[in-house]
Structure formats: C-alpha cells, structure tokens
Amino acid sequence: SARSFGVIATDDVMGVPAFHLDSTYMQDGRIFTQAEYESGARVCMVSGDLARAQGWSVGDVIDMSFYQYDHFLNNVFWGAELAPVYTSSEPDDFFDAGQYRIVGVYALRPITGVSTVSENALSVPWNTIFVPKKSIQNAPAEDTLPVSGALLTLWLKNGSMDEFCAQMDALGLTAQKEDGYETRFTFYDQGYSKIQPSLTALSGTAELLLIASAALLLCAGVLLAFFYALAQRQSLGVMRMLGCGKGSAFFASLLGALFVSLSGACAGAIVGHLLTEKVGAKILAGAANEPAAYAAFSAFLATDQEITIEFALGADAHTTLFAFFVALTLFLLPLCGFLLMYLRKGPRELLPQGRA
C-alpha cells in the first residue's frame, strides 16, 4: 500500500466535484494547463498528505507503472473516507509506465456547517494522483473502470438534462435496486436554464436571418460591383487614352473600390456588434424570473454551494471577422471580373459615344 496510489486520468480536473465546488485548493504549484491536456504531457498533481508522506514537492519527477485496481469503498466506519481498494498485480498486468513531473500539490478544505451534499461527494482519497488523460497509453476501456460519484463528472450539452435523465431511465440506472440503494445525479447548470428558452428561440431566428442575409449579400455584392464598374467605365477609358497601362488602370479603379468596401464592412461590423449587445441585453433582462418548468435543473444544488452567474451575450470576434472578409470577397471578386471585361475593349469604346 505504501507504493500503490490511485491515479485519476482526466481531461479537466475542475470537473471533479471537490475542485468544482471549491472544497479543494492548490497548496503549492498549479493545476494542469489546456496545452498539457491536449498534448498528453506527463505531469501530475498530488495531495499534500501524499507529498508529505513520500517527501515529494513541486518539480520532483516520480516513476509510475499503471495497473487497474478493483473498486472504490465508502468506508463509513473510518471517518466516512472514500478509498480505492487495491489488489496485487503481476508485472505483466502493467499497461503503461513513465516518469511524471509534479506541477501541483492540492489539499482539501475541512467541511464545516450543514450541507445537503454528502461528505463522500466532496471527498478525494488522500493518496489520489491526477494526470492528463492523454498521457496514459493502452488504458482499459472506460466501461470496465471502477466508478466513484466523488470522482465522476459528466459534462452535458446545455439544455440536454431532460434527455440525459430519459436515457438513464431507459437504461434502468435510476430505478430502485434490490439492495436498497438508488442512483442519483446532481446537476449544476449554473443558471443556464434561465435563458435557455430565449436562446433557443434566438437560435432559430438567427438561422433564418443568416440564410436570408447570405442571399441578400450575394445579390447586393454582384449588383454593387456591376454599378461601380459601370461608373468607372469612362475613367478607365480616359486613363487608357492618356497612356495608362491596363494593369495601372485596373489597380487604380480597384484601389478606390477597396477603400469604399473596407469602410462599409467596418461600419457593418461595428453596427452588428452594437445590435447584438442590445438584443442580448433584452434577452437576459427577460430571463430575470426563472421559469418554474426549469427549476429542476438546480433541485439538488445545496444552498451553501449556490453560485451567482452573470451572462453576457455578444458577437463572436472570429465570426465577425469571417463575415467581414466574406462581404469584401463577394463585392471585390465580381468587380474584378467587370473591370477586366471593360479593359478588354479599346479606350474609345469605353468613352461616351457622341450622337450623329
């Protein structure tokens, strides 16, 4: 037991209830970075008790060999501690090994006061080591691993709690068991349910507006390019008559169009951001009173664990930038085609023809 520790591989340590509810804090060092999760860096976080027992500190490198232990035990006879139950392992049972650098030491805050959340739901075994999930290779399938409610978090898509509960009912997981226990889920929706109906309606409206505006933008871009090129026809003829080359005349006309289109696209982006902020403020203001139909989202959230969430609805910078370049493209590409068509003609053909 002195050299066997429970290792939890995770994609987000903040999803563990003890970390999410702030009953765990970093005593030294830091938590994993997003880059370490994505790359599968061989780094780890250990508890303060384990670090003291082993003489470890942040920056130390430890050798670990991984095997699958049996199950978790909620031992009510020993201080209601959550503890993994280990079994002996043969050398051939290890499925991965490697050196891990300690980047953080965490500790549990003492539970005080009265809470409807079970102490076991907020506990982490004192000898638990956390590592990025991608850092372990050849691990057993997830459906064969032991599960503890204190270490299990399921991230649901916003607004899909009812669908998830229906799936659990269909699988029979939430039904009363013969030995008396019943599976129960705790949901933390962080207030999203208050604005979910408004956002659903907004999403449908936005899809229709996106289709309509895309068609309008395509037509407007072609028409504006045609009329701009038509207005530049005489200027092209004059420049050609004065000895200006086709390339120079083309870029001179295109430069003016680029200035006008950039100004228009910037103005559109600014107006779009302002309108989005205004519409978003109205949606959030209308969601001040939580609908009774969505009260179940936070039904199991303890009073002393409730948190205040502030929502902000605004335009996405990357989407705005994408729309900015699309608008420029739909105007400048047809314009280039019309200008090149005019430049194929002789200079006199571009000038107004006198009446006989």
N, C-alpha and C positions, 0 to 999 in steps of 0.2 A: 504493500500500500504506500510505502514511502516514496516509491518511484513510479506510481501509477496515478495519472491525473486525467480528469475529464476534459476533453478538448471539444469545443463547440466551433464548428466552421460556419461562418455567417457572411451574408452579403451586406448586412447593415446592423452593426451591434446596437444601434439606437432603437432597433425594433424589438429587442429583448425587453419585456415589461419593466424589469428593475432599472434599466437605463432610461427607458422611455418616460417612466413616471418619476424620474429624478431621485429614486431611493438609492442610487449608486452614483458615486462621483469619482473623478480621477485624482488619486492621491499623489501621483507623480507621473510625468510624461504626458502622453496624449492618446486619443483614440485613433483608429485607422483613417487614412485619407481615402478619397474616392479613387485616386490613382492606384493605391495599394490593393483595393478591392478588385479593380478591373485587371490589373496585371498579375494578380495572384502572388504578390510579394510575400516572402517568408518572414513575416513579422508576427508578433503575438502580444496579447495583453494578459497579465496575471493579477491575481488578487494580492492585497497587501499581506494577508496572513500567509499565503503560499510563498511570497517573496521573502518574508522574514524566516520562515521555516527552512527554506533552501539557500538563503544567503544571496538571493538574486537582487538585481537593481536594473534600472533602465539602461539599456545599452549592452547588457550581457547577452551572450549567444548560448542557447541550450540545444542539445541534440534530442530529437523526439522521434520515436517509432510508433506508428499508429496501428491499433487493432480495435476491433469492435467489442465494446463491453456489453453487459447483459441488459440492465434496466435501471430506472430511477426508483428511489424509495423515499416516500414521505414518512419519516420516522417520527411519529408523534410522541414516542417515549423518550426521545433525546432532544428536547428543545424544539420540536417541530422543524427540524432541519431537513432540507432537501439534499439527498446524497445519491451519487451513482453507485451501483453495485458492480464490482469488478470481478472478473474471472481470470484464471491463469491463462497464459497464451503461449503457444509454441512459436519458435522462430519463424516457421513458415506461415503463421497467421498474420504477420505484419504486412499490410498492403501498401505502406508508404513510409518514408523516413526522410529527415532533413534537419538542417540547422535553422533555428528561428531566433531572430533578434527581438528582445523585449523593447517595445516602444512605449508601453504604458502600464502603470500599476493602479488598479481600481480598488475601491473599498465600499462597503455597504453602510448606509446611514442607519442608525438604530430606529426601529419603528416605534413611534410614540402616538399617544392618543387612541381614539377609537376609529376604526375604518371598516367598511363593509367588504373591503378587498382582503382575501385570505393572506396570511403572512407567507404561506408557501408560494403564492402567486407573485410575490415580490422578492423572493429569495434566490440566491445563486450559490451553489456549493462553493465552500471556501477554497477548494483546490481546482476550480474551473479555469481553463486557459482558453482564450478566444483567439482564433486565427481567421484570415480571409478564406472564404470557401474555395476559391480557385487555387489556393496554394497547396491543396491536398489532391493527389492523384490516385486513381484506382479505388476510390472510396466505395463502400457498399451502397446499393440503391437506397434512396431516401425512405421508401416504403418499408424497409427492413430495419430501420434505425429505431432505437427507443425514443419515446417522446415524453417530455415533461411540460406541463402547462406553463411553468415559470420560464421556460426557455424557448417556447414555441410562439411564433408570431406569424400570422397570415396577413399579407398586405392585399386588401381588396380594392378593386376599382371603385371610384366614387359613385355612390348611388346604387351599389350592387349587393347591399346587405340582405335584402329580402330574397334575392336569387340564391345567394350563398346558403341562407337558412333552409330554403326549399331543397337544395341539393343535399344538405346534411340530413334532412328528414327523410329524403328518398333513399339515402344510404343506410338509414336506420341508426345513425350515430347518436342522435339526440333522444332516442327512446329510452324508457326506464329499463335498466339492466336487472338481471335476476338477483345479483348480489347487492342490490340496493343503491348503487351509485348512478349518477346521471351526468352525461357530458353537458357542459355549459360553456358558452362562449361569452367573452366580454368584448364589447365593441367600443372603440374610441374613434368617433367620426370627426371630432374636433370642430363641430359646428357646421360642417359642410351641408348637412341635411336642411339647414335653414334656407339656403339659397339654391338648393338643387332643383326645385320645380322651375324657378325663374331661369336658371341657366339652361335647363333642358329646352324650354320654350325659345330662349335666345339662340341656342344652337341650331334649332330647326329653321328659324328665321334667317340666321346668318348663312346657312347653306343655300337657301333660295336667293338671297341677295348676292351671294358670291357667283352663282350661275348667271344671274341677270346682269350683274356688273361686268363679268368677264365678256359676255356677248356684246354689251354696250361699249366696253373698252376697245374691243376688236374693231367694231364698226367705226367708232369715233376716231381711232388711230388711223385707219385707212383713209377716211374722208378728210381729216385734218391734213394728212400728208399730201393728199391729192390737191387740195385747195392751196396749201402752202407752196407746193411745187409749181402750180399754175401761176401763183403770184410772182414767183421768181423767174418765170419763163423769159420775160422781157429783160430782166437784169442779166440773165445768162447770155442772151443774145448780144447785149451791149458789151459785156466783158469779152466775149469772143471776137466781136468786131474790132475792139481796141487791142487785140493781140494776146489776150489772156489764154493760156492753155486750158484744155478740158479739165485736167486734174485740179488746177488752181481755181477755176470757176466752180467746180464741184465742191471743193472743200470750203470755199468762201460762202456758198449758199448753205452748206451743211453746218458751218460754224454758227450762223445766226439761228438756225433751227435748234441746234443743241442748246444754245443759251435760253431760248424760249421754253423748250421742253423741260430743261432742268429746273427752271423757275417754277413751272406749273407742277411738276412732280413733287418738288419740295413743299410747295403750298398745299398740295393734296395730302402729303404725309402729315403735316402739322395739323390740318383740319381734321384728318382721320383720328389722330391721337386725341385731340380735344373732344371730338364727338364720342369716342369710345369711353373716355373718362367720364363724360356726362351721363351716358347711358348706363355705365357700370355703377355710378353713384346712385342712380334711381333704382336699379335692381337691388342693390344692397340695402337701400333705405326701405324698400318694400318688404324686405325679409327680416325686419326687426322683430316681428312677432313670429315665434316658431310655430309652424303648423302642428296641430295635435297628431296628425297622421304620421309624423316623423319623430315623435317623442321617443319611440322605442330604440332609436339609434344610440342614445346615451342612457338607456334604462339601467344598465349595470355599472355605470360610472359612479364611483364613490364621491360623496360630497366634498371630502377633503382633498380629492385628486382632480377636481374640475379645473380646467384652464380656460383662459379667455383668448379667443382667436379673433384677429382682425383681418378681414378680407379686403383685397384691393383688386379691382378688375380693370385692366388696361390693355393697350395694344402691345403685341409682341414685337420687339425690335427687329428680329430676323424676318418675320413675316412682312413687316412694313418695308424693309429693305428689298425683299424679294419682289413685292408689288411695285416698288419704285423702279426697279430695273425692267420688269415686265412692261410697264407703261412706256418707258423710254424705247424699248425694243419694238413694241407694236406701232410706234409712231416713226421711229428712225428707219427701220427696215423698208417699209413701203415708200418712204420719202426718198431713200437712196435709189430705189427702183425707178420712181418717176423722174428724178433728176437725170439719171443715166439715160433714160428714154429720150429726154429732151436734148441731151448733149450729143446724141447720135445724129441729130438734124444739123443742117447748116445754120450759121449765125443769122442769115437773113430770114430763114424760116421761123425763127423764134421771135422776131420783131413783129409789131403790128403791121398788117398789110393795108396799104392805102387803097381807098376806093377809086375806081376809074371814073 
